[in-house]
C-alpha cells in the first residue's frame, strides 16, 4: 500500500521494490521531503550522502497508522508547493 500511495505523489520520482521492511524513494526535492517528514514526526533514513543517491530517502514500512503519517506529510508538502 505504501509503495502504491507514494507512487501517486507528484514529488516522488521513483520507488524501488523493497526486499525488506523498507522502500527506497527518489524525490524531486529530497531535502524538503526529508525536513517535512521530520517536522511531522516521521523519521526516515537520509541516503543523500551515499554515492548516486543524492535524491533518495529510505522509508521503513510501519503500521498502517505510521504509513498514513508518511503519506499525509508528503501530501502536505505537495499542497504547500
ABEGO torsion letter per residue (X at the ends): XAAAAAAABAABABBBBBABABBBBBBABAAAAAAAAAAAGBBBBBAAABBGAAABBBBBBBBAAAAAAAAAAAAAAAAAX
